[in-house]
Amino acid sequence: MRPVIPERLDHLLLLGAHCDDIAIGAGGAVLALCRAHPGLRVTALVLTGAGTDRETEERMALAAFCPKADVSVTVLDLPDGRVPAYWERAKAALEKLRARCDPDLILAPAPHDAHQDHRELALLVATAFRDHLVLGYEILKWDGDLVQPQAYLPLDDEVLDEKVALLHEHYASQRGRDWFSADAFSGFARIRGVQCHARYAEAFHVSKFVLGAGAPGAGRD
């Protein structure tokens, strides 16, 4: 299948419910996009972890995952596992972000994600960024909530290896968890790679996108 190449990528928005969600779900894509677009503006918003060691991990990790990019990271202090109960704060944070940025691409959790924090954020993204391309990333976990994705980004071996290395380097707090392992990250990427005729890939869920067939901006209000 032939790839669809974005017309423009100047500003990438990364959204996560927890510190490490973005890197686990889309770390390879972030590395590849930042390398392909030097000087890319990257804005990241994470809903939980502010004021803890996890915020420190996240800031250092995203700096490493976004080489040669202009990176801005905001980490909020919503309680882990309770994001739905703090809907108004999460909604306000996204609306505030929307008022000051107009990204070309958004990477966020997928709406079907079984974790309540991931799912709530995914649902809110669509209410704040209504005219943007949003790709929902996948996070392999115990819940068994994986479904067939619609979009794939093939990863070179070197990019996949770097993603796994950076995850282990920067997220020391997660190393003891059974899902946080090199074989899990690599094995999942290998499966998605098979599905798009690549060795490795990350996959994403998309509810809607527009194909352009004319001059830039044609068909938009």
C-alpha positions in Angstrom: 0.0 0.0 0.0 1.4 3.4 -1.0 1.9 5.9 1.8 0.0 9.2 2.3 2.5 11.9 2.9 1.4 14.9 4.9 1.3 18.1 2.9 2.9 20.0 5.8 4.2 19.2 9.3 5.4 22.3 11.2 3.6 21.6 14.5 3.1 18.3 16.3 0.9 18.0 19.4 1.4 15.1 21.8 -1.2 14.3 24.4 -1.0 11.7 27.2 -2.9 10.9 30.3 0.2 9.7 32.1 3.9 10.3 31.9 5.2 7.6 29.5 2.0 7.1 27.5 3.2 9.2 24.6 6.6 7.5 24.5 5.2 4.0 24.7 2.4 4.5 22.3 4.1 6.7 19.7 7.8 7.1 20.7 9.0 5.6 17.4 6.7 8.0 15.4 7.9 11.0 17.4 11.5 10.1 16.8 11.0 9.5 13.1 8.9 12.7 12.5 11.4 14.9 14.4 14.3 13.5 12.4 12.5 14.0 9.1 11.4 17.6 10.0 14.3 19.4 11.8 13.1 22.4 13.8 9.6 20.9 14.2 7.6 22.5 16.9 6.4 19.9 19.4 3.9 20.7 22.1 3.1 18.1 24.7 0.4 18.0 27.4 0.2 15.3 30.1 -2.7 15.2 32.5 -1.1 13.5 35.6 2.3 13.4 37.4 3.1 17.1 38.1 5.4 17.7 41.0 6.6 14.1 41.2 9.6 12.1 39.9 7.4 11.1 37.0 7.3 14.6 35.7 11.1 14.7 35.7 11.2 11.4 33.8 8.7 12.7 31.3 10.5 16.0 30.6 13.8 14.3 30.1 12.3 11.5 28.0 10.4 13.8 25.6 13.5 16.0 25.1 15.3 12.8 24.0 12.5 11.6 21.8 12.3 14.9 20.0 15.8 15.5 18.6 16.4 18.9 16.9 12.8 20.0 17.8 11.4 23.0 19.6 9.8 21.2 22.5 7.3 22.6 25.1 6.0 20.2 27.8 3.2 20.8 30.3 2.4 18.3 33.0 -0.7 18.7 35.1 -1.5 17.2 38.6 -4.8 15.4 38.0 -4.9 12.2 40.1 -3.8 9.1 38.3 -6.8 6.8 37.7 -9.3 9.5 38.4 -9.3 11.7 35.2 -13.0 11.1 34.5 -13.9 12.6 37.9 -11.8 15.7 36.9 -13.5 16.2 33.5 -13.8 20.0 33.9 -10.1 20.5 34.6 -9.1 18.2 31.7 -11.5 19.9 29.3 -10.3 23.3 30.4 -6.7 22.4 29.8 -7.4 21.2 26.3 -9.5 24.3 25.5 -6.7 26.5 26.7 -4.2 24.6 24.6 -6.5 24.9 21.5 -6.7 28.6 22.0 -3.0 29.0 21.6 -2.0 26.3 19.1 -3.2 25.0 15.8 -1.2 21.8 15.2 -0.8 20.0 11.9 -0.9 16.5 13.5 -2.1 15.3 17.0 -1.0 12.0 18.6 -3.3 11.0 21.5 -4.8 8.0 23.1 -7.3 5.9 21.1 -11.0 6.3 22.1 -11.5 2.6 22.7 -8.6 2.3 25.2 -9.8 0.4 28.2 -7.9 2.6 30.7 -10.4 5.2 31.9 -7.8 8.0 31.9 -6.7 7.3 28.4 -10.2 6.9 27.1 -11.5 10.1 28.8 -8.6 12.1 27.2 -9.3 10.6 23.8 -12.9 11.6 24.0 -12.1 15.2 25.1 -9.6 15.7 22.3 -12.3 15.4 19.7 -14.3 18.2 21.4 -11.5 20.7 21.5 -9.7 19.9 18.2 -12.6 19.4 15.9 -10.8 20.2 12.6 -7.5 18.4 13.1 -6.0 15.1 12.1 -5.8 13.0 15.3 -4.1 9.6 15.4 -4.9 7.5 18.4 -1.9 5.5 19.5 -1.9 2.0 21.1 -0.6 0.9 24.5 -0.2 -2.8 25.0 -1.4 -3.8 28.5 -3.3 -6.4 30.5 -6.8 -5.3 29.5 -6.6 -6.9 26.1 -8.2 -3.9 24.4 -6.3 -4.0 21.1 -8.4 -3.7 17.9 -7.3 -3.5 14.3 -5.8 -0.1 13.5 -6.3 1.9 10.3 -2.9 3.8 10.0 0.7 2.5 10.2 4.0 4.2 10.4 6.9 1.8 9.5 10.0 2.1 11.7 13.6 1.4 10.8 15.4 -1.1 13.0 17.5 1.8 14.4 14.4 3.8 15.4 12.8 0.9 17.1 16.0 0.1 19.0 16.4 3.7 20.0 12.7 3.9 21.2 13.2 0.8 23.4 16.5 2.1 24.8 15.1 5.5 25.6 12.1 4.0 27.4 14.4 2.0 29.7 16.8 4.9 30.2 14.2 7.5 31.2 11.4 5.7 32.8 13.2 4.0 35.7 10.0 4.0 37.8 8.3 1.6 35.4 11.1 -1.0 34.9 9.7 -3.5 37.4 6.3 -3.7 35.7 5.7 -6.9 33.7 4.5 -5.1 30.6 7.6 -2.8 30.6 10.0 -4.9 28.7 12.1 -4.8 25.5 10.5 -8.0 24.1 7.0 -6.6 24.6 7.8 -3.3 22.9 9.7 -5.0 20.0 7.3 -7.9 19.6 4.3 -5.6 19.3 6.1 -3.4 16.8 7.0 -6.5 14.8 3.4 -7.6 14.6 2.3 -4.1 13.3 5.2 -4.2 10.9 4.0 -7.5 9.4 0.6 -5.8 8.8 2.1 -3.0 6.7 4.9 -4.9 4.9 7.6 -3.5 7.1 9.8 -5.1 9.7 8.6 -2.8 12.5 5.8 -0.3 12.8 3.6 1.7 15.2 -0.1 1.7 14.4 -2.8 4.3 15.0 -6.6 4.7 15.0 -8.2 7.4 13.0 -11.9 8.3 13.0 -11.8 10.8 10.1 -9.4 12.4 7.7 -9.7 14.4 4.5 -7.9 13.5 1.3 -6.8 16.6 -0.7 -7.0 16.5 -4.5 -6.6 20.1 -5.4 -4.9 23.3 -4.3 -3.8 23.5 -0.6 -6.8 24.4 1.5 -9.4 23.5 -1.1 -12.7 22.4 0.3 -12.2 24.0 3.7 -14.6 26.6 5.1 
